[in-house]
Amino acid sequence: MLRSGWLLLVTMGKKVAFALRNGEKEESDMPLTLAKLDSEFVDPARQVALLEADNGMPRFQDLLRRERLPELTAERLDVLQVNVGKLCNQTCSHCHVDAGPHRRELMTRETMEACLRMVRLAHVQTVDITGGAPEMNPHFRWFVQQLSALGCRVLDRCNLTILTVAGNEDLAEFLAQHHVHVVASLPCYLEENTDRQRGDGVFRRSIQGLQKLNACGYGDSNSELELVLVFNPVGTSLPPNQNELERAYRDQLLERFGIRFNRLFTVTNMPISRFLEDLIRQGRYESYMETLVQAFNSQTITGLMCRNTLSVDWQGNLFDCDFNQMLDLQLPGVPSNVQQVTEANVDDVIVRKIQTGRHCFGCTAGAGSSCQGAIAEEKT
């Protein structure tokens, strides 16, 4: 049984039923994953073929050359982002991981040990743990404890509702005990918008999760426990100004729920996986890509997360970023025998050319988008 206490029982339409550790049953209305639907877009190669099709739209590398910008390269490793699996208690409509309750792809402790080896050899300062819901990996707590012992800055990409799941009653306290920085998804401070993207009841449970974190000291200006909220648009628009939206979040959440947080990140919806399939189904793929291309901002290039980050998937494969990971775009120019974290030579993977594609327009549109939010001034 998973540490979180969830076992999948049955999936019928959009109704997903679970058995909890305490024997109770729970159902939630969530869309099915592409894997469950056996969609053609489960195949990363199918996604790449669509994104890179000869359709008159500029390719990312061509636009860089037109703007007289150099090819993207990585020259240091500040952040190791580790995707510990695709299992999640939610099925969000924008998810580029296609995570969900029935996914069983989970990183093993052996692969985590290889990640720890790279952290030590490369003197990595920050480890960014993501998923799925990373806390549902049965080795999550052990991994956090090991990283904490190494003195790393540890980030947990938390969906908030996982804090309310039976079996995780002490999760907020565990994160606080190990000084884990929580980066929490909350698409909107309005219930209707959040539930539309993440499922019925998600907003209410997210608020409960935030209140648990606040009770442990997260979000307090006098505490070292950092709580960052993450906004992504509900639909095909670009994120609004990050600073202005942060003020609105702060006012609304404090006034209505007494909730405090440190910062807000705005993130663009990436044309990958579930969001890509949704764009195609609605006939909005071309218009969304045009929006991204037209909003290309050369000032974002120096701050892109791929410049100082290495991404590890649940099997230990290495990628430039989480998005390249989902498209199965391997590290260019790196020998195939060292593209696994278990075999990697640190020097071979730190200094490298970055694999790019049209999906990169998602990170360079407007004020830019990365796992650390906006990265430049808004394009005018």
N, C-alpha and C positions, 0 to 999 in steps of 0.2 A: 504494500500500500504506500502511496506517496505521502511525503511528510505533511502536505497540506490537507490530506484527508479526503481528497476527491476521487471517486471512481465513476467512470462513465457507464451508464446503464443502457440508454437507448436514445436514438436520435430520430425524430419524426417531424418532417417538414422543418419549420423553424423552432419547434419546441424541443429543447434539450433537457433530458432528465438526468439527475445525478443522485448517487447515494453518498451520504456523508459518513464520516467515521462514527458519529454517534447514532447511526441507524436511520436518521431522518432522510427524507427525500426532498429534493428541490428541483424546480423547473424554471427555465428562463427563456424568453423569446430572443433568439439571436440568429443571424444569418448563418448558413452553413459555410464551412471553408471550401475553397476551390478543390482541395484534395478530396473532400467528402462528396462534392458534386461531380468529381472526375472531369473537371474543366480542362480544356486544352491549355489554359494558362498556368496550370500546375507545372508545366515544362518550362524551365528558364529559357531554353533555346527558342521556344515559340515566342516568348516575350521579347527577347533580343531581336528576333527576326522582324517583329512588328515595329519595334522602336527604331531599328536601323534601316527600314525599308526605303527604297529610292522613291520618295514621294514629293520631291521638291523642297522639303524642309531642310535647312542647313544642318550639317553634322557638327557635333560639339568641337571636334578638333579643327574643322574648317573655319568655324567662327573664331576660335582662338587665333588662328593664323591671320584671318582678316583683320582682327583687332590688334595684330602685331604683339600678341602675348605668347610667352614661351609655353612649351608643353608642360603639363603638370608633373611634378616630381616630388618624391618624399625624401627628406634628408635627415629626419630625426624621428625618434619614437617616444612620444610623451604619454600616449594613451594606448592601452591594450583593451579593445572592446571585445568582450567574450559573450557570445550568444550561447546560453547553456541549454537551449531547447525550444521547441515549438509548442509545447503544451501550455495552454492558457485557460483560465476560467471564463474568458470572454471571447467573442468573435466580432471584432470591430470592422465596420464597413470599409475603412481606409487602410487596413493592416497590410503592410508590404511583406510581412513574414508569412502570411496566411496561417497564423497561429489559431488554435482553438482547443476545445475540451477533449477532442478525440485524437489529437496528434500525440504520437508516442516517441518522437525524436528527442532524446535527452542526452546531454553530455555525460560521459562516464567520469568517475573520480580519476582514472588513469589519465584522461585527457586534461582534466583540471590540473593534475600534477605537472603535466608538460607545460601548461600555461604558467604555473608558478616558477618553473625552471626558466622560462623566457623572461619573466618579470625580474628574476634575480640577475640573469646574465646581461640584460639590456638596461638594468637600473630603472625600470619603468616606475613612474611616480603615481600614475592614476590607472586604475582598472575599472572599467565601465561594464557592469554585468547587466545583460539584457536577455530578452526572450522573444516570444512567449511571455508568460509570467515567470520570471527567473526563479522566484521563490518556490515554485512547484517542482523544481528539480530536487530530488531527494538529497543531493550533496551540496545544496546551496549554502546552508549554514556552515558546514565544514569548510567550504571554499572561502567564505567571508572570514572565518576565524583565522585561516592560514594567511590570507592577504593582510589582515589586520596585524598579525604577528610580524609580518615583513615591513610594517610601517607604511603601507600603501594608502593612498587616498582612494577609497572604495565608493563607487556609485552604484545604486540600485535603481534600475528603470522599473518603477512600480506602477501598476494600474490602479492602485488604491483599494479596489474592491477585494483584492486578495487578503487585505488586512481584516476583513470581516468574515472570512470563510472559517468554518469550524475546523479546529486544529491549528489555526494560526492566531489564537487569542493573544499569544505573547510575542508575535512577530515584531510589532512596533518597538517593544522593549528590547528585543534582541538587536535590532538595527541601531537603536540608541546606544546600547551597551558597547557596541563595536565601532561607534562613531561613523556609521555609514551615511553618506550623503544621499538623500532620497530625491530622485527626479521623477515626479509623479504626473501622469497624464490626466488632464482635465480639460476636455475640448471647449468647454464653455462654462460660465458661471450661471447659466440658465438651464433648468432641468430638461426642458423640451429638446433643446439642441443637443445636449449631451446624450440623452437617451436615444435620440434619432440616429446618432453615429455609433453608439456603444451597446445599446440594448435597454429594454425597459428596466427601471429600477437602479440603473448604474449610477445615476447622479446621487440618489439618496445614499447609496452604499459608499460612494466616493467621499461624500461629506462625512460620513461616519469614520471612514479611514483617516481623513484629514484631522478630525477631532482626536482620534487616538494618537496620531503623530504629535499634534500640539500638546497633548497631555504628557508626552515624554520629553518635551522641551524643543521639539522641532519648530522652526519658524520664529523662535524667540530671538530678538536682536541681541540679547546678552548670552546666547548659547552658541556653541560651535556646531550644533546639529543643523545642517543646512537642508532646507526644504525648497525645492524648485518645482514650479508647476509648468506644464507643457501644454500649449495651445496649438491645435491644427484646425484649419478651416473645415466647416461642415459643408462640403461641396467643392466647386472648382475655382474659387477665388484665391488670390494670394493672401497671406496673412496681413493684417493691418500693422501699423506702427507698434513695435514691441513695447516701447516705453509708455505710450498712451494706453495700450491695452492692459499693461501691468497695473497702472493706476486704477483702471476700471475694475479689474479683478480684485485688487486690494480693498477698494471701497465696498464692493458688493459682498465679498465673502466675510469681511469683518462685520459689516452692518447686519447682515442677515443670519450669519452662523457663528460669529465670533472667531473666525479662522484667520490665522496668521501664516505668512510664508515669506521667504527671502527674496526670490526672484521669479520672473516668468520668462520662459523661452517660447518663441513662436517658430513653428516648423511647417514647411510647405508639404502638402500631400504629394508623394512621389508617384509617378505613373508606372507603378510596378505592382504585380500580383493582383490582390483583390481590388485595389482602387483602379488599376488598369482595366481589369475585366468590367468593372462598373462603368468606366468611361466608354468603353466599346459598346456595351449593352444600351447605354443611353444616347449613343451617337454623338458624344461630346469629346472624343479623343483628339481629333484634329484641332478643335478650337482650344482645348486646354493646352496642348503642346504649343500652339501659336502664342498663347498667353505667356507661357514660360520663355519662349524664344524672344519675344518682343521685349520682355522685361529683363533680359540678360544684363548683368551689371558687372563690368570688369573689375570693380573695386572689391568684389567678393573673393577673387581668386586667391589672394595671399592668405585668407583666413579659412579656407576649406578644410574640413576635418581630415580629409585623406592625406593632407600634407604632413601630419604628425601623429597619425593613428594607424594601427594595424587591427584588422578585424579577424576574429576566430569563430568559425561556425561550430555547431554541436559535435561534429565529427573531428574537429581539429584542423580543418583546412583553413588556409590563410588568404585574406582578401584585403583590398585597399580600404574598403568601408563596408558598412552593413548593407548598403544598397547593392554594391557589386557582389556581395555574398549571396544575396537572394537571386541575382541574375547569373550566378555561377561564372563570373568573370574573374579568371585567375590572375595572379600577379604577373604582369608582362616582364619578360627578360629574366625571370627567376627560374633556375633549374627545377624541373618537375619533382625531383627527389627531395627538395627542401621546402616544398609548398605546404607542408604539414607542420603544425607546431611541435609535434613529437620529433621531427627530424631537422627543423629549421636551424640554419646557421644565421645568427643574429645579423652579422655584417651583410649577408646576401639579401635580407629582406627589409632592412631599414632604409638603405639608399637605393631607390628604385624609381623607374618610370611608373606613372599611375595609369591604369586602364580606364578609359573614358568612353562615354556613349551619350546618346541623346537624353537619357535620364538625368545626366549631370546638369541639364538646364534647370532641374528642380532645385538644386543647391545654389544656383547662381542667379536666380530671378529676384528682382526687387532688392530687398535688404539682405538677401541670401538666406540660406537655411542650412543648419547642421545640427548635430546632436547637442550643440551648445547654443542653439537659437540663432537669431539674426547675427550677421557677421560684418555688416557694412552699413553705410548710410543708404537710405532709400533712394533708388534710381529716380531721377526727375526728368 
